[in-house]
């Protein structure tokens, strides 16, 4: 028998890919510099240390965490028949969680700009059981700070635990709003909140609860005897009970089996009198949950989408420069090169726009804003959530194809895992049809004080009057049709045009933002040239 051993090696590609720091990206550095504080040198040095961990140690931990045998599991009882509902996660997950949260991402010492940049670097590694809890902690802190002068001692302690940590331990947040009959429809909540004086008790079921391992959760529930939906902060464990594995009067029925974000424990929770602390007016729970908590999660999905594309773009470009097929490198074929150019362009414009929108949101949140400004940023956040998450799925699918058969091997590349996470991001915080309907309702509701034509002109201020007039005509025409009525031939056709219209608007907006930056490469020339 003659054995022929192949001597083909991927080592040259792997060496360059694995030593490529996420911050070692000329274009990304331009974006960061553009939206950084005045002292860019301090920010850059701070980011370098953080990126070194995210690009190396944390990435390696996540590669291990993401293996199917390490996905979260649940143990309902201990050996003595005590109900514990212990979520079992790999040791690497605890190491990662501790190291990342110990950076004090939400501390007063960390600026909002630096926080956004660090979270963007983390997003390169996918959700990984990490970035959803970070986004939820952000929303929890924002909710508490919105009422910081009214907080009970218990809520003040929770805020301190999540922002600054207590004895080196940082609190982790979650948000539980979905119920089996409602999904994104928070007003349909039936989980009951019973007033007990200084706190409430919750009774009922939440059907889909991600980050079920968190220390605290933001929960929406119907106030007993009213039509009001309130918002509450619920400790997972009461004081002294975490070590005993005694949960705050609730059970985890099961963990969910999901398409993506498989490292993140998502559970179905049964509340049996859980102590819950109300926050804000009891009749404003929906507005608080959407306006404060979900808004920040939607912004974070914009960052995740951009970071997923950025990693996929850089790795597929490197691979296409390294890999030879049919006597040429992949990037020497016009069809493949066109795909690579599109992946790169989409990564750039989505990244630039994510930081632009975040910057506008932080600016508006820090000082009084006009109704026009508030509506504009609300629409931008919704558009980004809709189209950036949709685009990411398409771009990652194309990036996978650049790798050919190797592209679907999850131990060859992380892009398939990012692809599955991107599919979930399309649904998190409202699927496309729900958010497109929300834009329609927002414009109808505000058209007398904030004319939609004016909104378009403001969003696309750098474009010629002809382009804007065409979009305004399309918008005004579609607003004459009831897109929230029962389906008929007219409004079904109009609904398709409504999505097309906003797709066009958002892509024009993205390109406008990208024009504000001096374009440059995603990969340093010395790394790129080493594969030539």
N, C-alpha and C positions, 0 to 999 in steps of 0.2 A: 504494500500500500504506500502510495506517495502522498505525503502531507504537504500542502502548500500553505504557508503561514503568511497572512497579510501583514505588511509592515506599515500600513496606513495609520496615521496618528492625527488626533485632534489637538495635540498638546500645544501647538503654537497658538491656536485660537483660544484655548482654555486659559493659557498663561496671560494673554492680553485681556480677555474678558474678566477674569477673576481678580486682576490687580487694578481694574478700572474703578476708581472711586466715584461715587455718585456725584460728588461736588466737582470732580475733575471734568467739567463740562462747560466749555466756553460760553455757550448760549445761556445755560442756566445761571451762570455767574453774572451775566449781563442783566437777567431778569431780577435776580436777588439784589444786585447793586441798585437797580432802578427803584426797587420798593423797600430798600433798607433804611435804617436810621442814618443820621449824618455821619456817624463814626463807622464807616464801612470796614475799616481795618479791624476794629474790635469784633464786629459781627462776623467777618470772614474767618478770623482765628477761632472764634467760638464754634462756628459751623464746621470748620475743618476737623476739629476733635470729634464732634458729633457724627459727622459723615464717615469718618474712619471706622467708627464702631458699626454704624448702620450698614456700610458697604462690606464689612468683613465679619466680625464676630457675630453681630446680630443676624446677618444674612445666613451664616452657617447654622446658628441655632434654629432659625426658621426653616431651613432645609430639612432639619431633623424633625422638628415639630410637625411639619406638613406631611410626613410619611403616614400612610393610612393606618398603620398599627398604633400610631400615637394620637389619633383623633380622640376627642373627649368621650368619656364614658361616664355612667352614673352608677353609684352603689346606693341603693335605697335604705338598706338596714345594716347595722353592725352585727357582730356575733351574738349580742345579747338582746336582739329584737328591738333595738331602739331605731326609730326612723331618723336617718341622718341626711339622706339625699346628697351624698358627697359626690362632687364632680371631680373625676379623676383626669388629671392632665399630666403630660410628661414633665420631668424635672426641668428640662430646657425651657419650658414655657414659664415656669416660676422665675428662673434666672433672667430671662428676657424681660418679663414684666417688671421685676424689681429694678433692673438696671435702667430701663427706659423711664419709668415713672420717677425714679430717684433723681432724674435730671431737673425736676421741678418745672415741667413744661407750663404749668399754670400759675407759677409763683409770681408775686409782684416783681421779682427780680428779672423775669423774662418778658421782654416786650412782645406785643402782639405780632410784630413783623418777624421777629426771630422765632417765635413759636410757630408761625405758619411755615417758615422755611424748614425748620427741623421736622415738622410733621410731613412736609412734602418729601423730604429725604427718606423718612420711614416708609412712606407709601410705595417707594420703589420695590419693597419686599412683599407687596400684596397685603391683604387684610391681616393674615397670620394670627388671628385671635387677639390682636393688639390694637389695630387702628380704630375699630368700632368702639371698644371701651374708651379709647382716648377721645373720640368725637362725642360720646355720650357724657363723659366727665366734663367736657367743655360746655355742653348744654346744661348740665346740672349746675355747674358753677355760675354760668350766666343767669340762670333762673334765680338762684339764691341771691346773687349780687343785685339783681333788679329790685329786690325787696330787702336789701341789707339793713335798712333801718327798722324793719318790722320782724326780724327773725327771732324765733324762740331760742333759748339756750341750746336746745338739741340741734337746731338747724345751724346755729353759729359754729358749733363743734364740727358738724359735718362739712361746712364750708372750709374751715381751717384744715381739716383732715385731707380734703381733696386738693386744696391750693398749695399749702405749705408743708403738709405732712405732719405727723405726730411721732416723735422719737424715730424719725427716719422712715416711717411707714406712710405711704400715700394712699388715700382712699380712691377707689375706682367706682365710676358711675355707670348706670345703664338707663334705658328708657323703655318702659313696657306700656304700650298703648293699644296694640292689636288684639281684637277679640274675634272669635270664630265667626260671628255673624256680621262683622263690620270691616275687618282689615284696615284699610286706610280711612275708613269712615269713623272717626273718633266720636262724633255726636251719637253714634249708634251704640256706644258703650253701655253695658248693663251691669258691670262690676259695681257692687254696692258699697258706698262709704257711709258708715254710721257714726254720728257725732258722739264722742265720749268726753266732751269738755275741752281739754287741752290738745287732744288729738282725735283722730278718727280710727275706726277699725274697718278693714276691707274684707268683703265676702264675695267669692265668685271666682271666675276663671279668666286668665289672660292666655291666649292661645299660642302666641309666638313672641318669645322673650329672649332676645339675644343678649350676650354677656351676662348669662344667668349666674356667673361666678362673682359678679360685682358686689361691692360693699353696700351700695345704695342704688335705688332706682327711682326715676321719675315715673309716676303711675297716674293715669287718668281714670276717673271713676265717677259714677253717677251718685250725687248726694241723695241719701234716702229721703223719700217723700217729696222730691222736687224733680224738675226737668233739667236741673243744672249739672253740667260736667265740671268737676273740680280737678285740680292737679295737686299731687301729693309727692312728698319725698318719703320713701319707705326704706328703713334699714333692713338689710338682709338678716342681720343678727342684732339682738339687743345687747346691751353692755354685759360683757363677761360670758356671752353664750357662744361666740365664734369658736373658741377653743374646745367647747363641749359639743360642738356640731349640733346645736339646738337652733333651728331657724325661727325667725319671727313669725310664728303662726301661719306658715304656708308650706306647701309641698310642691316638689317638682315631679309632675306625673311622668314625664319622659323627656329625652333630648330629641331634637328634630334631626332628621336625615336630610341634608341639603345638597344642592348642586354645587355650590361654592361656599366660600368662607367656612370651610369644613373644620378649621382649627378653632373656631369660635363656638362655644357651647350655647345653643339656642334651645330654650325649654318651653314646655307648657306648664304654667303655674296655677295651682289651686290655693286661693287665699281663704283662710279659716279664722279670720279675726286679726289679721296682721295690723300692727300699730303703724299708722301713717300720719305724717305731719303735713297739714294743709299749707299751701303757699299761694299768696295772692287772693283776689276775690273768688269766692266759690262758684260764681256764675261765669267766670272768664277762663275756665280751664282749657277750652279748645283754643282760644286765641293765644293763651300763654304757651301751650304746648307747641302750636304751629309757629307762632311768631318768634319765639325765643329758642326753643329746643330743636325743633325740626329744621328751622332755617339754618342753624349752624351745622347740622348734619348734612344738609344739602350742599352747603359750601364745601364741606369736607369731601363729599363725593366728587365735586369738581376737581379738587386737588388729587384725589385718588386716581381719577380717570387720566389726568395729565401725567402723573408719575408712572402709571402703568404703561402708557404710550411711550414715555421717555425711555424707560428701561428697554421696552421691546424694540424701539427704534435703534438704540445704540447697539444692542446685541445682534440684531438682524443685519445692521450695516457692517459690523465687524465680521460676522459669519460670511456674508456675501463677498466681502473682500478676500477672505481666507479660502473659501471652498471653490474648488474647480470641478466643473462638470462639462462634458462634451468639449474638452480642450480649452475651456475658457472659465474665468471666474464668474460666479453668479451675477455680480454687478456689471459684467460686460455684455449682458443680454438686455436689449431694450425693454422687453416686457417686465423683466425683474427689476431693472433700474427704475422704471416708471413707478412700480409699486413701492420701492424703497424711498424714492423721492416723496411720494404721497405720505408714507408713514412718518417720515421726518417732518414734513410740513405740518401735518396734523398734530404731532407731538409738540411742536413749537407754538403753534397758535393756541392750542388748548392750555398749555402751560402759561403763556403770557396772559391769557384771558382769566385764568383762575386767580392769578395774583392781582390783576386789575380789579376784578369783582370783589375780592376779599378786601383790598385796600379801600374801595368805595364804601363797602359795608362798615368797616372799622371807623372810617371818617364820619359817616353819617351817625353811627351809634354813639360817638363821643361828643356830639354837639347837636343842638336843635336843627332839624331838617324840615324842608318844605314838603307839602303833600306830593308834589311832583317828584321830588327826589326819593321819597319813600316808596312811591309806586314804581319808579324806574328801577331801583335796586331790587325790589321784590320780583319784578318781571325778569330781570337779568339772572337772578338766582334760580328761578324756575326754568328759564331757557337753558342755562348751563346744565342743570340737573337732567333735563330731558335729552339734550343733544350731545353733550360731552359723554354721558354714560352710554348712549346709543353708539356713538362713533367709536368708543373704545372697544366695544365688542367686535366691530368690523375691522378695526386696525389690528387688533391682536390676532384675529383669525388670519389676516393677510400675513402678519409677521410669522406666524406658525408655518405658513405655506413656504416661506423663504427657506426654512430649514428642511423642507421635504419631509420624508418619513421620520427623520429624527425630531421633527417639530412636535410630534404627539407624545414623545417619551418624556415623562415627568421627572425622570432622574437625569435627563440630558439637558433640560432647560426648565426654568421656572415659568416660562410664558404660558404653558397650558393652565397652570394654577392661577395665574393672573387673569386668564381668559374666563375661567369659571367664576372667579370673584367679580369680574366685570359684569357677568350675566346677572349676578345678584344685585350689584349696584344699580342696575336699571330699574329694579323693583323697590329697593330701599327708599323710604320716605316718599312713596307715591310713584306708581307707574306712569308711563308716558301719557296715556289717555286721560288719567285723572288730573295731571298737572296742566295739560293743554286746556282742559275744561276750566281749571282754576284761572288760567290767564284770561279766558273768555269772560268769566264772571267778574274778575277784577276790573277789566276794562269797561264792561257794561256798568258796573257799580260806580265807577269814578269818572265816567266820560263827561259829565257836566262840569266838573271842577278840574279834571286833568284830561283834556282832549287826546284821544289815541293818536291823532295825526301829529300832535305836538310831541308826544312821547317818541314816535318813530324818528322825527327830525332830530331830537336830542340824542338818541342812541347812535344815530349814523351821521353825526355832525360833519364828518370830513368828506362825505359823498356829494356828488352834484345833485342839483335840484331835480333833474329828470329821474334819477334813480329813486330818490325819496318819494317823489310824486307818484310814481308807479306803485310803490309799496303802500303808500297811503290810500290810493284808490282801491287796491285789493283788500286792504284792511277794512275800510269803511263799508265796502260791499258785503263782506262776510259778516260784519257786525249787524247787518240787517236781517240775518237769518238766525233763528233760534237754535243754537247748537246744544242747548241743554234740554230740548224737548224730546218726546218719544221719537225714535228713528223713523225717517221717511226718505224717499229718494232724494229730495232736495237737501236735507240737512246732512245726510250721509256723504253726498258728493261734496258739500261745503266743508265737512269735517276733514276730508282728505286735503282740500285746498288750504284749510286753516293750518294744518301741520306743515305743509309745504311752504306757506308764507313765513312762518316763524323759523323754519329751518333756513330759509334764505336770509332772513333778518339777522339771525345769530351768526351765520357764517360771515356775513359782511361785517358784523361787529367784531368778530374774532380777527379778521384780516386787518381791520382798522387798528386794533390794539397792537397787532404784530408789527405794523408799519411804524409804530412809535419807537421800536427797538432797532438797533443796528444788528442785522442778521449775521450770524456766524455759525460755526460748526457745532455739532453735539459731542464730537470726539476730538481730543487734542491731536494735532497732525503727526506727532512722533509715534503715537500709538497706532494711528491709522496707517501710516506709511510702513510700519514694521511688518504689516501683513501683505504688503504689495509684492 
